[in-house]
Every structure is written in C-alpha cells, then in structure tokens.
Amino acid sequence: MRFRIRSFIKRIIPASVVRILQLLLNILRTPERLRTRSIFAAASESPSYLDLDALKKLQERYPPLPEYGYDAETVEIRGRERSQQILRLPGTREALSFLELGCWDGMVSCCLCRKGKKATAIDNRDTGFDERASREGVELLQMNAANLQFTDESFDVVFSYDSFEHFDSPEDVLREAIRVVKVGGYVYLEFGPLYYSPFGEHAYRSITVPYCQFLFTQNTINDFATQQGLDTIDFSHVNRWSLEDYRTLWRKYSSMLKKIRYHESPNLSHLGLIRAYPSCFKSKSNYFENFIVANISVLFQKTDREFGLQLHSGAISRRLEGVC
C-alpha cells in the first residue's frame, strides 16, 4: 500500500518538481548542515563506538522504514517506472539492445522488451528471476558483473539499479560495462544508499538506527539483533565504498566516459546523530560529505574505442593469470 501511494505521488508530481522541492529543503537545512560540519571538524579521530544500552535506547526513537516490496504487483510497477525513466534519458529512446546488471527479478528489462527493445539481464543469483521477464523475451543469465561473458561493444545501453553499492569491486564492473557497451552508447547507474550515508549498512529491517555502522561495532549490532529475535546482519552484502571513492572512480575513467547527467542526493534528516556523537564519525572518515550523500545517479556516454580494446586485452590477461 505504501509503495502504491509513493508511486501515485510520483505520477502526479513531475520528477523535476520533486527535485526542486528536495533542493529547497536542503537549502533550508544549510545552517544545520554548516553547524554539523563545524562540530564534526573539531571532533577527535580516536576510535569511538556506543554500547549496547545506547543501541537499545536509540532503536526506540526510530520507527522501521517502509518495506522495499518484492510482491508481483510492486516489482511490475517498479519495472515499468524504471523502464520509462531509462527511455527518457538522452539518446536511449533510439537504442535497441540493453544490458541490465544486478537485475534480481529482471522486470525492468521485461518492461523494455514490451516496448520493442532487446534486453539481457544478469545477476549473480538466479533465485529472483521472474517468469514474466522470460516470457517477454528477456535473456536472463546468472553471471558475475565483474566478468561479463559478452563480446566487446555488444550493447547500446548498459544500466543498473541499486546494485553498485553491493558489487565487491565497482571498478571492475564499470570496466566491464565500458567494454561491452558500443562507442557512442550509454552507461546508466542509479544506486544507494551509499555505505557512509544514514542507512548505508542496509540493516534497516533489523536495526532502525541511522548510521548504525559507525555508532556501534558489528558485534554490538548482532548481539542486539539476537537478543531481540531479529535477523542478524550479513556485513559483507555491501562494499563499503564511500562517496569519495566513487568520485575518484568517475575521474579515473573520465577520458573514455563523457558525463551526460550526474546527480548526488543528500540525506540530511539525521545530522543530529553526527552532532551528538561526532567522534563516532570522525574516527571513520575525515570527509564530511561521505556521511550526507545517500544516492548517486549518473549517465555516461562511451567515447573511446581504443580503451575498449585495452580493457579486453586486460581482461584476457587477468583470466589467463587466473588459469595459471
């Protein structure tokens, strides 16, 4: 129900208006942001964590987040909305072949097929594949996104939703995306929450406290979960890359990827926790922006054919080294 309400709001309020409203809200929070940054800058860098009692008290202050939603109707709505979003991006409406990385159910690709596109969707697990996607003609494959089994320049568009924060090596995945997309083709990535942002541990089904990954040790978190009869957290399911890491990655490949659109979405709703426990944050990163940017969306256009050949040679060398 909650997802339907959010979807309805998205349909009646243009995305551009939503972004303007978010921008205005962030502007209103500028004084709070500056005050928090000042407190953060003065904090000690000595390792600091809160104890189990503090977790119990904070958990009571934060209600559970809305469920993401994996029922049949929800994944279809989400797939339709995302496919429409992709085809509104510059240059993608005329594209014919699409590759989805980290597809899970494959319903975004399913909806692209319904629009006459050819879609291939991969995931490292096949347990989430939706039969509706197969029936519509999506080629669903279990595959490692960092080692794609496709020839160079196979696709017009490579895209991924909510997966880049989970990939063990985002750089390897980006290199492979560059290799398999055609020159002049597009790579679109939309993902988050980033690890350093309020809900970056992706533990919110059990631990509702924002920034729990910096306020508490892993043992404290899972001791609490066990005591409360909640699911324990698999801390390996996110890659722990920061905003700073991704910005460095984009710069590294800027000579062969032209940035067409780029947006970083901040989450300023929980700055009070940084002000209350600044050492818990400063001891994990000196870069304040890491803690407030939650999501990234970026559209690249591949501009360099020679680099694709270099990537291919490098990939072959790595595979041969692995065999040896």
N, C-alpha and C positions, 0 to 999 in steps of 0.2 A: 504493500500500500504506500509506504513512504517513498519507494522508488518511483511509483506512478505519479505521485504528487510532484516530485522533483522533475520528472520528465515532462509533465504538463506545464510547469513553470518555464522550463527551457523552451518549450514550443511557443509559448505566448510572449516571452521576453527574448528579443534577439540577443545572441551571444555578445555582440558589440556593446549592448546596453549593460549586460551583466558585468562585463569587464570595466566599463566606466564606473559602475556602482562600486566594484571592488577597489578600483583606483581611488575613488573618493573616500572610501572607508579607510584605506591605508594612509591617505593624506591626513585624515582626522587623527590617526594614531601616530603621526610623526613625532609629536612631543614625547609620547610614551616610548616610542622606539629609540629616540635620542637619549632619553634618561636611562633606559635599559642598557644601551650601548656603553654609556659612561660608567655605570656600575660594573658591567662586565669587564671593561678595560682595566679597572682598578682591582679586580679580584685576584686572589692567589692562584698560582698554577699548580699548587700541590694537589696530588690526587685526593679526591673527596667524593664520598658517597653517603647517602642517608641509610638509616637502618630499617629493619622490618616493621617496627612500630610506626615509623613515618609513612611507610608504604600503606599500611592499613588505614591510617587517617586520611591520606590523600586520595585513596581509592574511593572513599565515601563521598568525596567532593565532586567526582567526575562521573557522570552517567555514561552508560555504554553508548558507543557510536551506532548509527543505523547500520543494519546488515547490508553487505555489498549486494547480495542477491544472485543466486545461481539457478532459480527455477526457470522452467521453459519459457514462460512469457517474458520474464525480465531479461534473459540473455538475448531473446529475439529483439526486444525494444532497444537494448544497448547496441546490438549488432547493426540494427537499422540506422540508429542515430550516428554511430561512428562511421559507417559506410558513407552516409550523406556528408559528414564532415570532411572525409578524405576527398570526396569528389568535388568539394567546394574549394579545395586548395588550388593555388595557381598551377596550371599545366597538367593536372591529374585527370580532368574530365575526359581528355582525349586518349589517355593511356589505356592499353589493352590488357597487359599482364601485371599481376600484383602478387607480391610475396609477403605473407604475414609471419612475423617472428614472435614466438611465445603466444600462440593463438588460444590455447586452452580448449575452448569449445569450438572455435572456428566460425562463429556466427557473423563476425564482421565480414569475413571472406564470403560466407554464404550469401549475405545481402549484396555484396559486389557482383557475385555470379548472377543474381536475379536481375541485375542491371546490365547484363550482357558482357561482363568482364570475365577474364580468365584468372582464377585465383588459386594459389597454392598456399597452404598454411602449415606451419611446423610448430612442434612443441617437443620438449624433452620427455614428456609423458603422453601416452595416448589415451589415458583413462578419462579425459574430459571431452574428447571428440564427440560432437553432436551429430546424430544420424541425419538431421535435416541438412547439414552442410554437405555431407557426402551425396545426398540425393540431388542437391542443386548443382553438383559437379565440382565441388572444391576438392582438390587433391590434398588430402590430409596425411601428413607424414610425421613419424616420430624421428626427430633429428636434433642434433646439437647445433644451436645457432652460431656457435663459435667455429664450427667446422661444417659448413654447408656443402651438401653433395649436389651442387649445380655448377654448370659451366659458367665462365665469365660472361657478364653482360646478358643475363637471361631474362631480366625483368625490367619493366618500365618504372615500377614503383615498388619499393620495399618499405614496409611500415611495421610499427609495433606499438601496442598499448600496454601500459602498466607492467612491463617486463624488464626494462633496462635496470631498474633498481634491484632486480633479482639475479641477473646474469653474473656469474662468477668473474668474468672478465669483459666488461663493457667495451674495452678497446678491441679485443679480438672479434667481438660481434660486429662492431662498427666496421672494422676492416673487411669482414666477410660481406657485409651489406654493400659496401662500396664496390667490392669485386664483382658481385652478381648483378648489380644494377647497371643499366646501359648508360653510356655517356649522354648527358642531357636529361637522364632520368632523375627520379626523386627518392629521397630517403626521409620518411616522416616518423618521428619518435615523440610519443607523449607518455610521460611516466611520473610516478611518485606514489606516496610521499617519499622524498629522499631520506636517507638514513638519519641525517642530523636534524631533521625537522621534527615537530612535536610528535607525530605518530610514525616515525621512520622505522621503528623496530617491527612494525606490523604485528604488534602483540595485542591489539585493542579488543580482541574477543575475550581475552582473559584479564589483561592489565589496562585499565581505562585511563591511567595517569599519563598525561602528555610527557614526553621526554624521559620516559621510564628508563631508557637505555643509558642515560647519563646520570640520573639521580640514584640508581640502585645497581648493585652488582648482579650478574646473571644468577648467582646462587640465591640471592635475596628474592629476586623475581620468581624463580621457580619454587623456592620454599613457600612463598606466599600462595602461589597457584596451587600447589599440592595441599596446603592446609585448607584452602577454600574450595577444594574439589573442582578446580578449573583446569583447563588444558595447559600443560607446561609448554614453554616456548622453545621452538627449534631456532636457535640463534644463527644458524647457517643459511636460513632462507632469504636473507638479504645480503648484498655485497659490501655494505658499509662505505660506499663511495659518498663523498661529500659534494656539495655544490662546487667547491673549489676544484675537486678532481675532474668533474665534468667540464667546467670551463677550460681547464688545461687540455682536456681531450679535444674539445672543439677547435682550440687554437692549433693543436698539433696537426690536424688534418685540414686546415683551412685552405691550403694550396690546391686541394683537389675537390673540396666541397664548398660550394657557394651557399652562404646562409640566406635563404629567401625570407623566412619568418622565424622569429625567436621570441619566446615569452617565458619568463620565470614568475611563478605565482607564489607570493609570500603567504605565510600563515602567522598573523600577528596576535592571535587570540590568546596565547599563553605566555606572553612576555613576563607576566607576574612571577612565574616559576624561575625564570632566569634572574630576576631581581632578588628573589627570596634566597636562592641558592647559587650565587654566581660562580663559586669555586667548582661546583659540580660540572659546570660547563667549560669554564676557562681551562681546567685541567685536561680537557679532552680536545680542545681546538682553540687557537688564538684568533680564528677568523669568524667574527660575529655573524656575518651573512650566512654562514653554513647553517645556523640554527633557525633561520627565519624563512628561507626559501624552501617551499614544500614540493613544488611540481615544476617540471620543465616540459615545454612543447617546442619542437624545432623542425623546420622543413629545410632540408638541404637539396641542392641540385649538384649532381656529379659533373665535374668539368674537365677531368684529366684522364685520358685513356691510358697513357703510359703508366700511371700509378696503378691502374687495374692490373696491368701485366706484371708489375713489380710485386703486387700483392699475391698474384697467382704463383709466381716463382717462389716467393717466401713461404706460401702455404705448402707447396710441394716439398720444399726443403725441410719444413717442420715435420711433415708426415714421414719423410724418409728417415729423419733423425729418430722419430718415434719407433719406426720399424727396426732400425739398427740397435 
